[in-house]
Amino acid sequence: MSKALGLLSGGLDSTLAAMVLKRQGVEVSGIVFVTPFFGAERARKAARQIDIPLLVENIGEEHLAMLKNPRYGYGKNLNPCIDCHAMMFALAGRRVLAGEFDFLFSGEVLGQRPMSQNFNALQAVAKHSGCPQLILRPLSARLLPVTGMEEQGLVDRERLLDIQGRSRRRQEDLAREWGLGEYPASGGGCLLTEKSFTPRLRDLLTHQPECTVTDVELLKLGRQYRLSPRAKLTLGRNKVNNDALQALGGGERVLVRAGSFAGPTGVVSGAPTAEDLELAAALVAAFGKGREQAQVMVRLTRGEDTWELDVTPLAEEVSQRLIIP
Ligand code: SF4
């Protein structure tokens, strides 16, 4: 029996691709990668549903390095899908080369996405992965050149599929036929494809090209303010945000907390000057009970050092100008 490792996002296509192989007797496992932009939850659910083992790998740092300068550029938002898929295949391919599996597969469908899943894009993904000879796309395989896996008899080409295009009808019919009761709607699951997330990420990559995974995690919390080209403030909207910010405020980042009043927590990242920190303190002071007072005390912490600043809460029209949508 041949052994295949599939990129399992947990969406319908990758789940069906796994089932196509499983139904012809291939021993199937899934692998899912975790970054600040996407997680493993949907894949875990899908793997449970179709009863296959799932490997989970965190690739936050290397994925971010790729995101800063993708060879094939971005899609509609800041989604570097061709490079991202190629990277996932390359990482999964190491396990094939180490002898754990015979080949890789994915749920890519020819022509489903105009930019990242046309014929040339599929070829680019395979080439850039460094292991094109190991990749099978079971949902569209019969429309693609015959692979080594088919020639060697590891899979039966006759039992692979010939799906193409943007319609989801055949996938939905198969899901019904094969008893897949629940599956997520197409799209979603990756912050990089979300229009609302793009301005925040673009601002970070533009002003702080050396940004880290923690800087990206900050983008997911509360309000974002650009203090200067060098520094930004992330400000909590509620207790959950404030607690999360408290945890992310270590290292060189500066934690900014309401001192003499009940108010939010903020984190300044980048390379702030004294003026930037004063502005951040005035912003923190402009929320919660601080905005009702002429002057309040704000507490700042960087590493082991904590100091206090007395500031006037920033006027709303000024804070509005600093906000990153
Ligand atoms: S949608 Fe997100 S996870 Fe999927 S290939 Fe594109 S960037 Fe990667």
Boltz pocket constraint, residues with backbone or C-beta under 6 A from the ligand:
constraints:
  - pocket:
      binder: B
      contacts: [[A, 38], [A, 79], [A, 80], [A, 81], [A, 82], [A, 84], [A, 85], [A, 190], [A, 191], [A, 192], [A, 193]]
      max_distance: 6.0
